[in-house]
Amino acid sequence: MQGEDPFEQGTASILRQPKAVWATAGASVVAFMGIGLVDPILPSIAKGLEATPSQVSLLFTSYFLITAVAMLVTGFVSSRIGGRKTLLAGLALVVVFAALSGTSSSVAELVGFRAGWGLGNALFVSTALAVIVGAAAGGSSAAILLYESALGLGMACGPLLGALLGDASWRYPFFGTAALMAIGFVCITAFLKEQPRPARKTSLLDPLKALSHRGLASVATSAFFYNYAFFTILAFTPFVLNMTPYKSGAVFFAWGLLLAVFSVLVAPRLQKRFGSLKVVGASLLLLAADLVILGYGNHTTAIVCTIVSGAFIGMNNTVYTELALGVSDAPRPVASAGYNFVRWFAAAAAPYLAPKIEEWSNIHIPFVVAAVAAVIGAVVVGVRRSALPHEAEELEPKHATEDGVTVFAG
């Protein structure tokens, strides 16, 4: 019915899905858990491998650097071998490299294995939404809702799993992830049939060509600065909080819950009422303020600000997704790959630079730099406003198509 809330439509049918959809969604939860899995155990890894915070933070840097480069490859691969085989290849790589991560005897080994893990996750996550949309019952709105719910659940549960298993040994979360992804591999092998391949094969240069569009380039540039702020919180804050794995896991579990709620429930309603650009601009400025308070507050304040940041990050993730996939005429997989190629470089840079900036200055400045990055992201959106759609409704026709892929690669 016209005017009906798409979230309510999706809720009505989200539970009535084929086994193939549930298998893919379940594996997606575990894939997204890999992002925050190491958060509660970063201090334990540093102690166990006799490494500095900046060395351990390279676990994020190698992971996301490979993820960024892999964005140029995922469309090329999936358009040639199909979505099912791409998912299975990604899962197989994650199983192998997550297990190898647990056997690491040095930081260098662990960083290298995390890079392989990043390649596997890029192949899987960049294809999962297209597969879910193609196989889902109840329309694309239910599929999108299911996928975003998997994203939020994975982001929330990753730190919790890391804390529960990491309390005994920092190695166990890696082995646990490998086991869960192996189960996902078996389920997708059993329940998911191959879907039709795109009529046109994607070249390696298509994502870069898509960035010549002013609107997509603007969104990607803004998201680059936003991601720097995002991953300063995710990768650097555990060292600042300096808590046990259980306590740190609880903090980031609460953070992930807020991320999920604001991404799936709050952001779409705010977009509908105020428009995408106002929502993302305000959310970035609030994130900047939160970062400054986090950096200069006491320990309790830092905990609260870390959790609250999940709300702003959840809203930004959803709005950037809408903007990136709706702003240009490029095919969704191509636009997504170009956008991700730009923004994940910031996710690779922040975990490395934040501890270095602390070494060069003091513990407050990394958060100030991240806050400035968030403000720059908001400024880019404001300055390039004419190149971007203003209302969420303008994006709906391109919100989900069978050849689409997500812009959030964990």
C-alpha positions in Angstrom: 0.0 0.0 0.0 1.3 3.4 -0.9 2.7 5.4 2.1 3.1 2.3 4.2 6.3 2.2 6.3 8.8 0.0 4.5 10.2 -1.2 7.8 6.8 -2.4 8.9 6.4 -4.1 5.5 9.7 -5.8 5.9 9.0 -6.9 9.5 5.8 -8.7 8.3 7.8 -10.9 5.9 11.3 -11.0 7.3 10.7 -14.3 9.2 9.2 -16.1 6.2 12.4 -16.7 4.2 13.9 -19.7 2.4 16.7 -21.6 4.0 19.1 -20.2 1.6 18.4 -16.6 2.8 18.8 -17.7 6.5 22.1 -19.5 5.7 23.5 -16.4 4.0 22.2 -14.0 6.7 23.7 -16.2 9.4 27.1 -16.3 7.8 26.8 -12.5 7.3 26.4 -12.1 11.1 29.6 -14.0 11.7 31.4 -12.1 8.9 30.5 -8.8 10.5 31.6 -10.1 13.9 35.1 -10.2 12.5 35.3 -6.4 12.5 34.9 -6.0 16.3 36.1 -9.4 17.4 39.6 -8.3 18.3 38.5 -5.1 20.2 38.3 -6.6 23.7 41.5 -8.6 23.3 43.8 -6.0 21.7 45.5 -5.4 25.1 45.8 -9.1 25.6 47.3 -9.6 22.2 49.8 -6.9 22.8 50.8 -8.5 26.1 50.8 -12.0 24.7 53.0 -11.1 21.7 55.0 -8.5 23.5 53.9 -5.8 21.1 53.1 -2.1 21.3 49.6 -0.6 20.7 50.6 0.7 17.3 51.9 -2.7 16.2 48.7 -4.5 17.4 46.5 -1.8 15.7 48.0 -3.0 12.4 45.5 -5.9 12.7 42.9 -3.4 11.5 45.2 -1.7 9.0 46.1 -4.9 7.1 42.5 -6.1 7.2 41.0 -3.0 5.8 43.8 -2.1 3.4 43.3 -5.5 1.7 39.5 -5.0 1.9 39.8 -1.6 0.1 42.0 -3.0 -2.7 39.7 -6.1 -3.0 36.8 -3.8 -3.8 38.2 -3.6 -7.3 38.2 -7.3 -7.6 35.0 -8.6 -6.0 32.7 -7.4 -8.9 35.2 -8.8 -11.4 35.1 -12.2 -9.7 31.4 -12.5 -8.9 30.3 -11.4 -12.4 32.3 -14.3 -13.8 31.9 -17.2 -11.4 28.6 -16.2 -9.8 27.4 -15.2 -6.4 27.4 -18.6 -4.8 30.9 -19.5 -5.7 32.1 -16.0 -4.7 30.5 -16.4 -1.2 32.0 -19.9 -0.8 35.5 -18.7 -1.8 35.3 -15.8 0.6 34.1 -18.1 3.4 36.9 -20.6 2.7 39.5 -17.8 2.9 38.1 -16.6 6.2 38.1 -20.1 7.7 41.7 -20.7 6.7 43.1 -17.3 7.8 41.1 -16.9 11.0 42.4 -20.3 12.1 46.0 -19.4 11.1 45.6 -16.1 13.1 45.0 -18.2 16.2 48.4 -19.9 15.7 50.4 -16.7 15.3 53.7 -16.5 17.1 54.4 -12.9 16.3 52.6 -9.7 15.5 53.9 -9.8 11.9 52.3 -13.2 11.4 49.0 -12.1 12.9 48.9 -9.0 10.7 49.6 -11.0 7.6 46.9 -13.5 8.4 44.4 -10.7 9.1 45.2 -9.4 5.6 44.1 -12.8 4.1 41.0 -12.7 6.3 40.2 -9.2 4.9 40.3 -10.6 1.4 37.9 -13.4 2.3 35.5 -11.1 4.1 35.5 -8.6 1.2 34.6 -11.4 -1.3 31.8 -12.6 1.0 30.3 -9.4 2.4 30.3 -7.6 -1.0 28.2 -10.4 -2.5 26.0 -11.3 0.4 23.3 -8.6 0.0 22.9 -9.3 -3.7 22.4 -13.0 -2.9 19.9 -12.3 -0.1 17.9 -9.9 -2.3 17.9 -12.4 -5.1 16.7 -15.3 -3.0 14.5 -13.5 -0.4 10.7 -13.8 -0.2 8.6 -10.7 0.5 10.3 -8.2 -1.6 13.6 -6.2 -1.4 12.5 -4.3 1.7 12.5 -7.5 3.8 15.8 -8.6 2.4 17.5 -5.2 3.1 16.1 -5.2 6.6 17.3 -8.8 7.2 20.8 -7.9 6.0 21.1 -4.7 8.0 19.9 -6.6 11.0 22.6 -9.2 10.4 25.1 -6.3 10.1 24.0 -4.8 13.4 23.9 -8.1 15.2 27.4 -9.0 14.0 28.8 -5.7 15.0 27.3 -6.1 18.5 28.2 -9.8 19.1 31.7 -9.6 17.7 33.2 -7.9 20.8 31.1 -10.1 23.1 32.4 -13.3 21.5 35.9 -11.8 21.6 35.5 -11.2 25.3 34.0 -14.5 26.2 36.6 -16.6 24.4 39.4 -14.1 24.8 39.2 -14.2 28.6 40.9 -17.6 28.5 43.3 -16.9 25.7 43.5 -14.3 23.0 43.8 -17.1 20.4 40.4 -18.7 21.1 38.3 -15.9 19.4 40.1 -16.6 16.1 39.5 -20.4 16.3 35.9 -19.7 17.3 35.3 -17.5 14.2 36.9 -20.1 11.9 34.6 -22.8 13.3 31.5 -20.6 12.9 32.4 -19.6 9.3 33.0 -23.3 8.5 29.4 -24.0 9.6 28.3 -21.1 7.4 30.2 -22.7 4.5 28.4 -26.0 4.9 25.0 -24.3 5.2 25.5 -22.2 2.1 26.8 -25.2 0.2 23.7 -27.2 1.2 20.9 -24.6 0.9 21.9 -21.9 -1.7 21.5 -22.5 -5.4 23.5 -20.6 -7.9 21.8 -17.4 -9.1 21.8 -15.9 -12.6 25.0 -14.0 -13.4 24.9 -10.3 -14.6 24.4 -9.8 -18.3 27.6 -7.6 -18.4 30.9 -8.6 -16.8 32.5 -6.1 -14.5 36.1 -5.0 -15.4 38.7 -4.1 -12.8 38.6 -0.4 -13.9 34.8 0.1 -13.8 34.8 1.1 -10.1 37.4 3.7 -10.6 35.6 5.1 -13.7 32.4 5.3 -11.6 34.2 7.8 -9.2 34.3 10.3 -12.0 30.6 11.0 -11.1 30.6 14.2 -8.9 28.0 12.9 -6.6 29.6 9.5 -6.0 33.0 11.1 -5.6 31.6 13.5 -3.0 29.9 10.7 -1.0 33.1 8.6 -1.1 35.3 11.6 0.0 32.9 12.4 2.9 32.8 8.8 3.9 36.6 8.6 3.9 36.8 11.2 6.7 33.8 9.7 8.5 35.5 6.2 8.5 38.7 7.7 10.0 36.6 8.9 13.0 34.7 5.6 13.1 37.8 3.4 13.3 39.6 5.6 15.7 36.9 4.7 18.1 36.9 1.0 17.2 40.6 0.4 17.2 42.1 3.0 19.5 39.6 3.3 22.3 40.2 -0.2 23.8 43.7 0.9 24.7 42.4 4.1 26.3 39.8 2.2 28.3 42.3 -0.4 29.4 39.7 -2.8 30.7 39.5 -6.6 31.1 38.2 -8.5 28.0 34.9 -9.0 29.7 34.4 -5.3 30.6 35.6 -4.1 27.2 33.4 -6.6 25.5 30.4 -5.4 27.4 31.1 -1.8 26.4 31.4 -2.6 22.7 28.4 -4.9 22.9 26.3 -2.0 24.1 28.0 0.2 21.4 27.0 -2.4 18.8 23.4 -2.6 20.0 23.0 1.1 19.6 24.6 0.9 16.2 22.1 -1.7 15.2 19.0 0.1 16.6 19.9 3.4 15.0 20.9 1.9 11.7 17.8 -0.2 11.2 15.1 1.6 13.2 16.0 5.3 13.7 17.9 6.4 10.6 15.2 5.5 8.0 12.6 7.5 10.0 14.9 10.5 10.4 15.7 10.4 6.7 12.1 10.4 5.8 11.4 13.4 8.0 14.5 15.5 7.5 16.2 14.2 4.4 19.5 12.3 4.1 21.9 15.2 4.0 20.6 16.9 7.1 20.7 13.6 9.0 24.2 12.7 8.0 25.5 16.3 8.5 24.0 16.5 12.0 25.1 13.0 12.9 28.7 13.8 11.9 28.8 16.9 13.9 27.4 15.1 17.0 30.0 12.4 16.5 32.7 15.0 16.4 31.5 16.5 19.7 31.3 13.0 21.2 34.9 12.3 20.2 36.2 15.5 21.9 34.4 14.7 25.1 35.6 11.1 24.9 39.2 12.3 24.5 39.1 14.8 27.4 36.7 13.1 29.8 37.5 10.8 32.7 37.3 7.0 32.5 33.5 6.8 33.1 32.9 9.6 30.5 35.0 7.7 28.0 32.9 4.6 28.5 29.7 6.5 28.0 30.9 8.4 25.0 32.2 5.2 23.4 28.7 3.5 23.7 26.9 6.7 22.6 29.0 6.9 19.5 27.3 3.7 18.3 24.1 5.7 17.7 25.8 8.2 15.4 27.8 5.5 13.6 24.6 3.5 13.0 22.8 6.4 11.4 25.8 7.3 9.3 26.2 3.8 8.0 22.6 3.7 6.8 22.6 7.1 5.2 25.9 6.7 3.5 24.7 3.4 2.1 21.6 5.1 0.6 23.6 8.0 -0.8 26.3 5.9 -2.4 23.9 3.5 -4.1 21.5 6.1 -5.2 23.5 9.1 -6.3 24.9 7.9 -9.6 23.7 6.0 -12.7 26.5 3.4 -12.4 25.4 -0.2 -11.7 25.1 -0.8 -8.0 28.0 -3.3 -7.7 30.2 -0.9 -9.6 29.2 2.2 -7.6 29.6 0.2 -4.4 33.1 -1.0 -5.3 34.3 2.5 -6.2 32.9 4.0 -3.0 34.3 1.3 -0.8 37.7 1.5 -2.5 38.0 5.1 -1.3 36.5 4.9 2.2 38.2 1.8 3.4 41.6 3.4 3.1 40.6 5.6 6.0 39.6 2.5 8.0 43.1 1.2 7.3 44.8 4.5 8.2 43.1 5.3 11.5 44.1 2.3 13.6 47.8 2.9 12.6 47.8 6.6 12.9 45.9 7.0 16.2 48.5 5.3 18.4 51.3 7.1 16.5 49.7 10.5 17.1 49.5 9.6 20.8 53.2 8.8 20.8 54.0 12.1 19.1 51.7 14.2 21.4 49.4 12.9 24.1 46.3 10.7 24.6 43.8 13.5 23.8 45.0 14.5 20.3 44.0 11.3 18.4 40.4 12.0 19.3 40.7 15.6 18.3 42.1 14.6 14.9 39.2 12.1 14.6 36.7 14.8 15.5 38.2 17.2 12.9 37.9 14.4 10.3 34.2 14.0 11.2 33.7 17.8 10.8 35.4 17.7 7.4 33.1 14.9 6.3 30.1 17.1 7.2 31.6 20.1 5.4 32.1 18.0 2.2 28.4 17.0 2.3 27.4 20.7 2.8 29.7 22.1 0.1 28.7 19.4 -2.5 25.1 19.5 -1.6 24.0 20.3 -5.1 25.6 17.0 -6.4 23.7 14.9 -3.9 20.0 13.9 -3.5 18.4 15.7 -0.5 15.6 13.3 0.4 15.6 9.6 1.3 12.6 9.1 -1.0 14.7 10.1 -4.0 16.9 7.1 -3.4 14.2 4.4 -3.0 14.0 3.3 -6.7 17.6 2.3 -6.5 17.6 1.0 -2.9 17.7 -2.6 -3.8 18.0 -4.5 -7.1 19.1 -8.0 -7.8 22.5 -6.9 -9.1 23.1 -4.8 -6.0 25.8 -5.3 -3.4 26.2 -3.7 -0.1 28.5 -0.7 0.6 29.4 -2.0 4.0 32.2 -4.6 3.8 33.3 -5.9 7.2 
